[in-house]
């Protein structure tokens, strides 16, 4: 069993994720091998909130060039977590909106 802090890598701060905060949806980069149940338990444990559902998507790494050499950024997994209506908000995101 992995620790909850190992499953959640970092929060994702973008225009789209800031707009979704009004609907109590929060976006995180998560461990690539984590499933929806593990992500739900990790968010509930770390932030002390109630999660309604979790939506995940695998993000492919972008192609990058360095002169004549071509490489690729690492692929990662994104999770959008929707909280229940009676749940409190995540304080980490409160100052950013």
ROMAR-56800 format. One line per 3 residues: number of its first residue (from 1); their letters; for each residue x, y, z of N, C-alpha, C. Coordinates in Angstrom, 2 decimals. Layout:
<vexkes>
NUM	A	X Y Z X Y Z X Y Z  ...
</vexkes>
This chain:
<vexkes>
1	XXX	0.85 -1.18 0.00 0.00 0.00 0.00 0.89 1.24 0.00  0.64 2.14 -0.95 1.42 3.36 -1.02 0.79 4.45 -0.16  1.61 5.39 0.22 1.17 6.51 1.04 0.32 7.47 0.20
4	XXX	-0.59 8.17 0.83 -1.46 9.10 0.11 -0.66 10.23 -0.54  0.42 10.64 0.09 1.25 11.71 -0.45 2.05 11.23 -1.66  2.25 9.93 -1.80 2.94 9.41 -2.98 2.02 9.36 -4.19
7	XXX	0.72 9.23 -3.99 -0.24 9.14 -5.09 -0.46 10.51 -5.71  -0.63 11.56 -4.89 -0.83 12.91 -5.40 0.53 13.55 -5.61  0.88 13.82 -6.88 2.19 14.39 -7.19 2.18 15.90 -6.98
10	XXX	1.23 16.59 -7.63 1.15 18.05 -7.50 -0.21 18.52 -7.98  -0.65 19.70 -7.51 -1.87 20.29 -8.06 -1.56 20.94 -9.40  -2.55 21.02 -10.27 -2.38 21.65 -11.57 -3.11 22.99 -11.54
13	XXX	-2.34 24.06 -11.78 -2.88 25.41 -11.75 -2.92 25.93 -13.18  -4.11 26.06 -13.74 -4.28 26.59 -15.09 -5.60 27.36 -15.12  -5.85 28.05 -16.23 -7.10 28.80 -16.34 -8.30 27.87 -16.25
16	XXX	-8.23 26.76 -16.95 -9.36 25.83 -16.94 -9.60 25.25 -15.55  -8.54 24.89 -14.84 -8.72 24.31 -13.51 -9.22 25.35 -12.52  -8.85 26.62 -12.71 -9.35 27.68 -11.83 -10.84 27.93 -12.06
19	XXX	-11.30 27.83 -13.31 -12.73 27.99 -13.59 -13.55 26.84 -13.02  -12.98 25.64 -13.00 -13.70 24.47 -12.48 -13.82 24.49 -10.97  -13.03 25.31 -10.29 -13.12 25.37 -8.83 -14.47 25.87 -8.35
22	XXX	-15.18 26.65 -9.17 -16.52 27.11 -8.80 -17.49 25.93 -8.69  -17.26 24.87 -9.45 -18.08 23.66 -9.40 -17.53 22.62 -8.44  -16.59 23.02 -7.60 -15.91 22.13 -6.65 -15.17 20.99 -7.35
25	XXX	-14.50 21.32 -8.46 -13.66 20.36 -9.16 -12.22 20.82 -9.04  -11.34 19.91 -8.63 -9.93 20.22 -8.43 -9.08 19.26 -9.27  -8.00 19.78 -9.85 -7.18 19.01 -10.78 -5.82 18.73 -10.16
28	XXX	-5.37 17.48 -10.28 -4.09 17.05 -9.74 -3.34 16.21 -10.76  -2.01 16.26 -10.69 -1.18 15.26 -11.36 -1.00 14.14 -10.36  -1.25 12.91 -10.79 -1.20 11.76 -9.88 -0.22 10.72 -10.42
31	XXX	0.08 9.76 -9.57 0.96 8.66 -9.95 0.35 7.89 -11.12  1.17 7.54 -12.09 0.68 6.93 -13.32 -0.02 5.59 -13.07  0.38 4.86 -12.05 -0.21 3.55 -11.79 -1.42 3.60 -10.85
34	XXX	-1.78 4.79 -10.36 -2.90 4.91 -9.41 -4.24 4.79 -10.12  -5.20 4.11 -9.47 -6.54 4.02 -10.03 -7.47 5.01 -9.32  -8.72 5.08 -9.76 -9.65 6.08 -9.25 -9.95 5.91 -7.76
37	XXX	-10.03 4.68 -7.31 -10.32 4.41 -5.90 -9.17 4.89 -5.02  -7.93 4.61 -5.43 -6.76 5.06 -4.66 -6.67 6.59 -4.65  -6.99 7.22 -5.77 -6.94 8.69 -5.84 -8.00 9.29 -4.92
40	XXX	-9.20 8.73 -4.92 -10.28 9.22 -4.06 -9.88 9.12 -2.58  -9.35 7.98 -2.17 -8.94 7.80 -0.77 -7.80 8.75 -0.40  -6.86 8.97 -1.33 -5.72 9.84 -1.05 -6.17 11.29 -0.85
43	XXX	-7.07 11.78 -1.71 -7.55 13.16 -1.59 -8.35 13.33 -0.30  -9.18 12.36 0.03 -9.96 12.45 1.26 -9.05 12.44 2.48  -7.98 11.66 2.45 -7.06 11.57 3.59 -6.20 12.82 3.73
46	XXX	-5.66 13.31 2.64 -4.73 14.44 2.70 -5.46 15.75 3.01  -6.59 16.01 2.34 -7.26 17.30 2.47 -8.47 17.27 3.38  -8.93 16.11 3.82 -10.06 16.02 4.74 -11.38 16.46 4.13
49	XXX	-11.64 16.04 2.90 -12.88 16.40 2.19 -13.61 15.13 1.77  -14.84 15.29 1.27 -15.61 14.16 0.74 -15.62 14.23 -0.78  -15.20 13.16 -1.44 -15.10 13.13 -2.90 -16.33 12.44 -3.48
52	XXX	-16.95 13.07 -4.47 -18.11 12.49 -5.15 -17.65 11.55 -6.26  -16.79 12.03 -7.17 -16.26 11.15 -8.21 -14.90 11.65 -8.69  -14.22 10.79 -9.42 -12.88 11.08 -9.94 -12.87 10.76 -11.42
55	XXX	-12.33 11.68 -12.22 -12.14 11.48 -13.65 -10.65 11.51 -13.93  -10.14 10.50 -14.64 -8.71 10.45 -14.93 -8.48 10.47 -16.43  -7.29 10.92 -16.82 -6.88 10.87 -18.22 -5.36 10.78 -18.28
58	XXX	-4.88 9.98 -19.22 -3.45 9.84 -19.44 -3.01 10.91 -20.43  -2.03 11.70 -20.04 -1.54 12.79 -20.88 -0.22 12.35 -21.51  -0.16 12.40 -22.85 1.06 12.03 -23.56 2.07 13.16 -23.49
61	XXX	3.33 12.79 -23.38 4.39 13.79 -23.36 4.56 14.44 -24.72  4.88 15.72 -24.73 5.03 16.46 -25.99 6.39 16.16 -26.62  6.44 16.25 -27.96 7.71 16.14 -28.66 8.46 17.45 -28.50
64	XXX	9.76 17.35 -28.23 10.60 18.54 -28.09 11.87 18.35 -28.90  12.37 19.45 -29.44 13.60 19.41 -30.22 14.67 20.22 -29.51  15.91 19.74 -29.63 17.06 20.46 -29.12 18.07 20.46 -30.25
67	XXX	17.98 21.47 -31.12 18.82 21.47 -32.31 18.33 20.41 -33.28  19.23 19.51 -33.66 18.83 18.45 -34.60 18.33 17.20 -33.90  18.37 17.19 -32.58 17.95 16.01 -31.81 16.51 16.18 -31.35
70	XXX	15.78 15.09 -31.40 14.37 15.12 -31.02 14.15 14.20 -29.83  13.36 14.66 -28.89 13.06 13.85 -27.71 11.60 14.00 -27.36  11.24 13.51 -26.20 9.85 13.55 -25.75 9.84 13.77 -24.25
73	XXX	8.91 14.63 -23.81 8.70 14.80 -22.38 8.03 13.55 -21.83  8.10 13.39 -20.52 7.51 12.22 -19.89 5.98 12.29 -19.93  5.33 11.15 -20.11 3.88 11.08 -20.04 3.46 11.08 -18.58
76	XXX	2.23 11.54 -18.30 1.75 11.63 -16.92 0.24 11.44 -16.87  -0.29 11.34 -15.66 -1.72 11.10 -15.47 -2.34 12.28 -14.74  -3.51 12.70 -15.24 -4.24 13.83 -14.65 -5.53 13.31 -14.04
79	XXX	-5.89 13.82 -12.87 -7.13 13.45 -12.20 -7.91 14.71 -11.85  -9.20 14.73 -12.22 -10.10 15.80 -11.84 -11.03 15.24 -10.77  -10.99 15.84 -9.58 -11.73 15.34 -8.42 -12.90 16.27 -8.16
82	XXX	-14.12 15.72 -8.13 -15.31 16.52 -7.82 -15.74 16.22 -6.39  -15.92 17.28 -5.61 -16.31 17.13 -4.21 -17.83 17.13 -4.09  -18.32 16.58 -2.98 -19.76 16.58 -2.74 -20.23 18.00 -2.40
85	XXX	-21.53 18.23 -2.48 -22.08 19.57 -2.24 -21.89 20.01 -0.80  -21.94 19.07 0.16 -21.80 19.45 1.57 -20.35 19.43 2.05  -19.40 19.11 1.19 -18.00 19.06 1.57 -17.40 20.46 1.60
88	XXX	-16.40 20.63 2.46 -15.70 21.92 2.49 -14.74 22.00 1.31  -14.25 23.20 1.01 -13.32 23.37 -0.10 -11.91 23.01 0.35  -11.02 22.84 -0.62 -9.62 22.55 -0.31 -8.92 23.88 -0.10
91	XXX	-8.35 24.09 1.10 -7.77 25.37 1.47 -6.57 25.73 0.63  -5.87 24.75 0.10 -4.67 25.01 -0.70 -5.00 25.89 -1.91  -6.17 25.71 -2.50 -6.56 26.44 -3.70 -7.27 27.75 -3.40
94	XXX	-7.61 28.03 -2.15 -8.43 29.20 -1.83 -7.74 30.52 -2.19  -6.47 30.65 -1.98 -5.77 31.90 -2.26 -5.52 32.14 -3.73  -5.75 31.15 -4.58 -5.39 31.26 -6.00 -6.55 31.73 -6.87
97	X	-7.75 31.62 -6.39 -8.91 31.95 -7.23 -9.16 33.42 -7.34
</vexkes>
